[in-house]
Amino acid sequence: MEIHYQTTKVLEKGALQELFLSVGWASGNHPDKLAHALRNYGSVFTAWDGERLIGLAGAMDDGIMTAYVHYVLIHPAYQGKGIGKQLMNLVREHYKDYLRIVLMAEKHALDFYKNSGFVEVDDAVPMYLDRL
């Protein structure tokens, strides 16, 4: 297994659908919208095993101060191999001059994000409207 990483916002819909559904994310049921949305992100970092998309980190940003990491996902067959860590390193490096990088972590992933340098904020509560 030789993993390679790249920065791209144009991804094949079927590859996106396979990756997102592999981790149980409902957005994978909307591959057309997902592919379109990622083209509008500030940055998208991907991990590949040959031609297979196995990981993705995507962030939106305002161009100078704040970046919001919306997606970080690794295909279950590749989890625990440092791929997520490398994708987060790419995000951190890309946004190193920004004042804040924000994300909303699922509870089962808190340790991963803490190990990536993120901290919980006591006076903030994540909220969203869900239409999936």
C-alpha positions as CSV (number, residue, x, y, z in Angstrom):
1,M,0.0,0.0,0.0
2,E,1.5,3.3,-1.1
3,I,-0.6,6.2,-0.1
4,H,-0.3,9.5,-1.9
5,Y,-1.8,12.9,-1.1
6,Q,-3.0,15.7,-3.3
7,T,-4.9,18.9,-3.3
8,T,-7.9,18.9,-5.6
9,K,-11.4,20.2,-5.6
10,V,-12.6,18.3,-8.6
11,L,-13.5,14.7,-7.7
12,E,-15.4,12.0,-9.4
13,K,-18.9,11.6,-8.0
14,G,-18.7,7.8,-7.7
15,A,-15.5,7.9,-5.7
16,L,-17.0,10.5,-3.4
17,Q,-20.1,8.5,-2.9
18,E,-18.2,5.3,-2.1
19,L,-15.9,7.1,0.5
20,F,-18.7,9.0,2.2
21,L,-21.1,6.0,2.4
22,S,-18.2,3.8,3.7
23,V,-18.2,5.9,6.9
24,G,-22.0,6.1,7.0
25,W,-22.3,9.8,6.1
26,A,-25.7,10.6,4.5
27,S,-24.1,13.3,2.2
28,G,-22.8,10.3,0.2
29,N,-26.4,9.8,-1.0
30,H,-26.1,13.2,-2.8
31,P,-23.0,12.7,-5.0
32,D,-23.9,15.5,-7.5
33,K,-24.3,18.0,-4.7
34,L,-21.3,16.8,-2.9
35,A,-19.0,17.1,-5.9
36,H,-20.4,20.6,-6.7
37,A,-20.0,21.7,-3.0
38,L,-16.3,20.6,-2.8
39,R,-15.5,22.6,-5.9
40,N,-16.5,25.7,-4.0
41,Y,-14.5,24.9,-0.8
42,G,-11.4,26.9,0.1
43,S,-9.3,23.7,0.1
44,V,-9.7,20.0,-0.3
45,F,-6.9,17.5,0.5
46,T,-7.3,13.9,-0.5
47,A,-5.6,10.6,0.2
48,W,-5.3,7.9,-2.5
49,D,-4.3,4.2,-2.6
50,G,-3.5,4.0,-6.3
51,E,-6.6,5.3,-8.0
52,R,-8.9,4.7,-5.0
53,L,-10.0,7.7,-3.0
54,I,-9.5,6.6,0.6
55,G,-9.5,9.9,2.6
56,L,-10.5,13.5,2.4
57,A,-10.3,16.7,4.4
58,G,-12.2,19.8,3.2
59,A,-12.3,23.3,4.6
60,M,-14.1,26.5,3.9
61,D,-12.5,29.8,4.6
62,D,-12.8,33.5,4.5
63,G,-9.5,34.0,2.7
64,I,-7.5,35.4,5.6
65,M,-8.7,34.9,9.2
66,T,-10.9,31.8,9.7
67,A,-11.1,28.4,8.2
68,Y,-13.8,25.9,9.0
69,V,-12.9,22.2,8.6
70,H,-16.1,20.6,7.4
71,Y,-15.0,17.1,6.3
72,V,-12.4,14.7,7.6
73,L,-13.1,11.1,6.7
74,I,-11.0,8.0,6.1
75,H,-12.3,4.8,4.6
76,P,-12.7,2.3,7.4
77,A,-10.3,-0.2,5.8
78,Y,-7.6,2.5,6.1
79,Q,-8.3,4.0,9.5
80,G,-5.6,3.9,12.1
81,K,-2.7,4.2,9.6
82,G,-1.9,7.9,10.1
83,I,-3.8,9.0,7.0
84,G,-6.2,11.3,9.0
85,K,-3.2,12.8,10.8
86,Q,-1.4,13.5,7.5
87,L,-4.6,15.2,6.1
88,M,-4.9,17.3,9.2
89,N,-1.2,18.3,8.9
90,L,-1.9,19.4,5.4
91,V,-4.9,21.5,6.6
92,R,-2.8,23.0,9.4
93,E,0.0,23.9,7.1
94,H,-2.3,25.4,4.5
95,Y,-4.0,27.6,7.1
96,K,-0.9,28.3,9.3
97,D,-1.3,32.1,8.9
98,Y,-5.0,32.2,9.7
99,L,-6.1,33.3,13.2
100,R,-8.5,30.4,13.8
101,I,-9.2,26.9,12.4
102,V,-12.6,25.7,13.5
103,L,-14.3,22.3,13.3
104,M,-17.2,20.4,14.8
105,A,-16.1,17.0,16.1
106,E,-18.2,14.0,16.6
107,K,-17.7,12.7,20.2
108,H,-16.1,9.4,19.1
109,A,-13.4,11.5,17.3
110,L,-12.5,13.9,20.1
111,D,-9.2,12.3,20.9
112,F,-8.1,12.3,17.3
113,Y,-8.8,16.1,17.0
114,K,-7.2,16.8,20.4
115,N,-4.1,14.9,19.2
116,S,-4.2,17.2,16.1
117,G,-3.9,20.3,18.3
118,F,-7.6,21.3,18.6
119,V,-9.1,22.2,22.0
120,E,-12.6,22.2,23.3
121,V,-14.2,25.5,24.0
122,D,-16.3,25.7,27.2
123,D,-18.5,28.6,26.2
124,A,-19.5,27.2,22.7
125,V,-22.1,24.7,21.6
126,P,-22.1,23.3,18.1
127,M,-25.5,23.7,16.4
128,Y,-26.8,23.1,12.9
129,L,-30.0,22.7,10.8
130,D,-30.0,19.2,9.2
131,R,-31.8,18.5,6.0
132,L,-30.1,15.2,5.0
